[in-house]
Amino acid sequence: MSSEKGMVLSSSRSRRGLAVGVATVAATVLAGLPAHALSGGQQVPQGSYEFLAKVDVGSDRSCSGALVAPRWVATAASCFAQDASQPGTVPAGPPNTATTATVGRADLSTDGGQVADVTELVPRTDRNLVLAKLGSAISGITPAPLTTEGASSGETLRSAGYGRTATDWTPNTAHTGTFDVQSVSSGSATVLGTTEQSSICKGDAGGPVLRLVNETVQLVGLNSASWQHGCFGEDTTERGATIARTDNITGWLTSKTLGLSAQPGSKHVNEVSWADAGAAEYRVYGATAAEVPLRQDNLLGTVTGTSFRHEALRAGQTWHYRVVPVYPTGDGAASNTVQATVTTEAGTDFNGDGYEDIAAFTTGGATDVYTSDSNGSTFGGATKNTSELIGKAEDRMSGDFNGDGRSDLLITLTTPNSDDVPIPHTYVALSNGSGFESFESWGTLSALDSVRVGDFNGDGKDDIVRFHGQSSGGATVRLSNGSSFESDGVWHGYFAPKGERPAVGDFNGDGKDDLVTFLQGDSTNPEDVFVSLSTGSGFTEDNQKWHDYFSLEGERPTVGDFNGDGKDDIVTFMNDAEGGAYVALSAGDTFNFGSRWHDYFAPDGELPAVGDFNGDGRDDIITFRRGDDGRVFVSLSDGQQFIEDDALWHGDFCHNVCVPAPSPPETVS
């Protein structure tokens, strides 16, 4: 049956409306006349085909449909068209006429099932199909399972709907009937009733066309147009109907109904989320390539909720994701593909390749800083950069201060003003990927005290915090605007007084760096660990104790995300003749008890630090031997421990007195 002969199968509520439709169109698209059922079919028992929907457009037009997600019904676009023979003219957005969908009520004389308003239409322009979004989710009813297997000529399918029958203009029950596929085109297929009496009638528009497979059904298409042979009030001898295919647009259907999205979360993490599709569980697939084949080696995980946290990812890496809803009856259609790029937290990654590197600032008036790039398994040769300011520096450190994904250099020094009053200054040398620009002034400080680096407002640019020390403690933050540090702001009135060891990290995984302090110097509770979370404009002053026995006096505690879950953990280096490292993982609101992750690392005299040197999204540990030795050892994290292979990553770096980066832990003065 050609499309120009297709008869509109929506149902208006008056015989006058039907007469006009028949007079103007020889064979009609199934839109806009009273809600009746298939001619020559069987009644649908209550409890069967619960995804079947009756769509009422205002008070004088109704169609059928299929629930394809808890808040989405697929139906015929012609139901909403001003001219039902032109379904491609339906605009996206709210329907022009108040519309409801009744789902799971095969017998309309009962109060079973659920009713929801239609709030939005998402039409196709290449076939008679529209997605109708519901104002409230349908619960307890499994949506019609989609399939990517198209109808084939000679195949027998079953259609369902609320359209009229051969004897009833407005039946109270839905009906089904069987139809043989005659031909298949890109957006539609033609079908013919398996008996002379079987026909699709007005009001059946948008009803599901199903395939039975092993006692389960698959949605193949929707009722679109019919000659309506044998339908009540029709006298045509022409037989046959057209269905709008759904099998070759399952990706489009799932992308619209699932609303799949992905975005970077905290460091080393991408967050994937979707709408509830009523599935028992969801399989999440991912790949770094744009194509995401649904293979076991791409399966990232299976969850019962509507979100997935992809952890331990390399900074700056782009991942592509697809989700497959799994119903008790089998797999639903796979979603479209979305992507997210992992947040770039530079650490000491000076060239922006995803591997953290190392640096060594000279001291004692020397004016050089040496860097050595990681390739994921070793550090390369040293590159020297020179500035007279380095020889005058008091603090030497690194951070990504302009948010370009490459770590820059920071020094502080004191210079006199015109009145010969010493003023602390900050200077930054931005990385260009292969070296550093000249040091430029980024502003003054009210005092030097103990300076640390972190992104405290979560804007992707590292800021600086100054711990006041002394007996009163406190923390002052200067935010980076990408070209300078803004004016001081006191973010905490009492934190990390003299003798404690403060550090910076994102302990709750919200993308904003927080503060931690290891009491150590406290005469009463030297083993306690306190955290103050960042709100983006201050640190909470609620004295949250996250651990009551970690990093005893004389040990060297610091911070890193050792299991790659996006939340920073704490590590303490024993700092004795035997060395060793203990880790306590963050749960987002506390640190766990902790365990020994390395038996012999960074004994007394060495300088240990933390960084992700192989780019796997988990922080590793490093130690600088210094002195006449100059060797640098790295122990990689596998998420549960540090690998004890004594891996030498550099044989000649940071001799004698130098200040390395990553920075070793320090005590507040």
Secondary structure, DSSP 8 states (H G I E B T S, - for coil): --GGG-BB--EESSHHHHHHHHHH-SSEES-SS-----BT-EE--TTSSTTEEEEEETTTEEEEEEEEETTEEEE-GGGT-SSTT-GGG--SBS-SS-EEEEES-SBTTS--SEEEEEEEEEE-SSSS-EEEEESS---S-----B-S----TT-EEEEEES---SS-SS-SB-EEEEEEEEEE-SSEEEEEESSTT-B--TT-TT-EEEEEETTEEEEEEEEEEE--TTSTT-------EEEEE-GGGHHHHHHHHH--EEEE-STT-EEEE----S-SEEEEEEESSS-----GGGEEEEESSSEEEE-S--TT-EEEEEEEEEETTEE------EEEE-----TT-SSSSSS--EEEEE-TT--EEEEE-B-SSSB---EEEE-GGGGG-SEEEEE-SSSSSS-EEEEEEEEE-TTS-EEEEEEEE-B-SSSB---EEEEE-S--SEEEEE-SSSSSS-EEEEE--TTT--EEEE-B-SSSB---EEEESS-S-TT-EEEEE-SSSSSS-EEEEE-SS-SS-TT-EEEE-B-SSSB--S-EEEESS-S-TT-EEEEE-SS-SSS-EEEEE--STT--EEEE-B-SSSB---EEEESS-S-TTSEEEEE-SS-SSS-EEEEE--BTT--EEEE-B-SSSB--S-EEEESS-S-BSEEEES-------
